[in-house]
């Protein structure tokens, strides 16, 4: 049992919370998060298994699960708005996700959905309809969707709008880690006029706007803005809710 759990989940680290930095109380509440990530697209399990996993995590004092719904391998959720996306075997329905959210809530666990929105994008770019959005170099290990295409933004607005109401959590995770982008003709053209950090920040600002319109607060992985392109932090929109707790 333990080995199977460790295969499917990993400790949630390096999170950037994109929300208002207002008080010490808020910081203390954030610090009390004890979470794990379920990487469902790499191997969707049965509902029975997820129920047992929730029980196990509750017994271990876990209060937060980041449930990754999409990845290069496919989508672990059956999108109704975009059934053309690459689906993982055994992808979950809306009804099944709601059952997991309800069960976790009974056990004192908050489930935060994660939709990969920049890197880990082959569930989108390996479909016939969206091959033109592929922004990674050919044969690269890490993938990317084009951040300067309106088609990318329209798609994610649809995906967020479908997934957000399923989850009671106030947070919505948009991924954005391990991105290998800038290789499509559209991105190359944009990079002649703007820096990588500018484009990255503007793209995340747009995605954050969609999340806020759904009444949620945005979360992203911290590897790019903290370790690789630190100027991104300065480009996040401080005039709305985009402000990292790391900067507080």
Secondary structure as UniProt FT lines:
FT   HELIX           2..8
FT   STRAND          9..11
FT   STRAND          15..18
FT   HELIX           24..31
FT   STRAND          35..39
FT   HELIX           40..42
FT   HELIX           47..59
FT   TURN            60..61
FT   STRAND          64..68
FT   STRAND          70..71
FT   TURN            72..73
FT   STRAND          74..77
FT   TURN            81..84
FT   STRAND          87..92
FT   HELIX           94..106
FT   TURN            107..108
FT   STRAND          110..114
FT   HELIX           122..125
FT   TURN            128..130
FT   HELIX           131..133
FT   TURN            138..139
FT   TURN            147..148
FT   HELIX           150..164
FT   TURN            165..166
FT   STRAND          171..173
FT   HELIX           185..190
FT   TURN            191..193
FT   HELIX           196..213
FT   TURN            214..215
FT   STRAND          217..221
FT   HELIX           224..228
FT   TURN            230..231
FT   HELIX           232..235
FT   TURN            238..241
FT   HELIX           245..247
//
